[in-house]
Amino acid sequence: MERCPSCRARLNESALCPRCGCDLGLASRAESQAQNLVRRAIRSLAAGNPILAASYLETSLTLQRGPLAVALTAMLAAQQAGTEARWCGEITDQALGQS
């Protein structure tokens, strides 16, 4: 988090905003947890487990709408849609007697 969500002041490493005194501890922890979940999703994708990756990304997005989590979620959705389209095409081809 670079700016205070309350007053938009630039932040330092403190858990309190230097301008308005807002306690940012919980927000910082949520941001950290979201980033950890994205890392877990990437490791799950590398291990060939897109279902687990999607679960991690979904949870991450509830904590923070980060651009990497959004992009990975879109990629998984497109991949899933492509798989479903290929499967539907195969079933249609089989039904029509085309192989």
C-alpha positions as CSV (number, residue, x, y, z in Angstrom):
1,M,0.0,0.0,0.0
2,E,1.5,3.2,-1.1
3,R,-1.2,5.7,0.0
4,C,-3.5,6.0,2.9
5,P,-7.0,4.9,1.8
6,S,-8.5,7.5,4.1
7,C,-6.5,10.7,3.2
8,R,-4.3,9.5,0.3
9,A,-1.1,10.6,2.1
10,R,2.1,8.8,1.0
11,L,2.8,6.0,3.5
12,N,6.0,5.0,5.2
13,E,6.6,1.6,7.0
14,S,4.6,2.6,10.0
15,A,1.2,1.0,10.7
16,L,-0.3,4.5,11.2
17,C,-0.8,7.1,8.5
18,P,1.6,10.0,9.1
19,R,-1.1,12.6,8.2
20,C,-4.4,11.4,9.6
21,G,-3.3,8.7,12.1
22,C,-5.5,6.0,10.5
23,D,-4.5,2.5,11.7
24,L,-3.5,0.6,8.5
25,G,-2.4,-2.6,10.2
26,L,-5.4,-4.7,9.1
27,A,-5.3,-3.3,5.6
28,S,-1.6,-4.1,5.3
29,R,-2.2,-7.7,6.5
30,A,-5.0,-8.2,4.0
31,E,-2.8,-6.9,1.2
32,S,0.1,-9.2,2.3
33,Q,-2.3,-12.2,2.5
34,A,-3.7,-11.4,-1.0
35,Q,-0.1,-11.4,-2.4
36,N,0.7,-14.7,-0.7
37,L,-2.4,-16.3,-2.2
38,V,-1.4,-15.1,-5.6
39,R,2.0,-16.7,-5.1
40,R,0.3,-19.9,-4.1
41,A,-1.9,-19.8,-7.2
42,I,1.2,-19.4,-9.4
43,R,2.8,-22.4,-7.7
44,S,-0.4,-24.4,-8.2
45,L,-0.5,-23.5,-11.9
46,A,3.1,-24.6,-12.2
47,A,2.3,-27.9,-10.6
48,G,-0.6,-28.4,-13.0
49,N,-3.5,-27.8,-10.6
50,P,-5.6,-25.0,-12.1
51,I,-8.6,-25.7,-9.8
52,L,-6.6,-25.1,-6.7
53,A,-5.0,-22.0,-8.4
54,A,-8.5,-20.6,-9.1
55,S,-9.5,-21.1,-5.5
56,Y,-6.5,-19.2,-4.3
57,L,-7.1,-16.4,-6.8
58,E,-10.8,-16.1,-5.8
59,T,-9.8,-15.7,-2.1
60,S,-7.1,-13.3,-3.0
61,L,-9.5,-11.1,-5.0
62,T,-11.8,-10.9,-2.0
63,L,-8.9,-9.3,0.0
64,Q,-7.5,-7.1,-2.7
65,R,-8.2,-6.6,-6.4
66,G,-4.6,-6.8,-7.6
67,P,-3.8,-6.7,-11.3
68,L,-1.9,-9.9,-11.3
69,A,-4.8,-11.8,-9.6
70,V,-7.3,-10.3,-12.1
71,A,-5.1,-11.3,-15.1
72,L,-4.5,-14.8,-13.8
73,T,-8.2,-15.3,-13.2
74,A,-9.1,-14.1,-16.7
75,M,-6.4,-16.4,-18.1
76,L,-7.9,-19.4,-16.2
77,A,-11.4,-18.5,-17.3
78,A,-10.3,-18.2,-21.0
79,Q,-8.5,-21.5,-20.7
80,Q,-11.5,-23.2,-19.2
81,A,-13.8,-21.7,-21.9
82,G,-11.4,-23.0,-24.5
83,T,-11.4,-26.5,-23.0
84,E,-15.2,-26.5,-22.8
85,A,-15.5,-25.3,-26.4
86,R,-13.1,-28.0,-27.7
87,W,-15.1,-30.6,-25.7
88,C,-18.4,-29.4,-27.1
89,G,-16.9,-29.4,-30.6
90,E,-15.7,-33.0,-30.1
91,I,-19.2,-34.1,-28.8
92,T,-20.9,-32.4,-31.7
93,D,-18.5,-34.0,-34.3
94,Q,-19.1,-37.4,-32.7
95,A,-22.9,-36.9,-32.8
96,L,-22.7,-35.9,-36.5
97,G,-20.5,-38.8,-37.3
98,Q,-17.5,-36.7,-38.1
99,S,-14.2,-37.6,-36.5
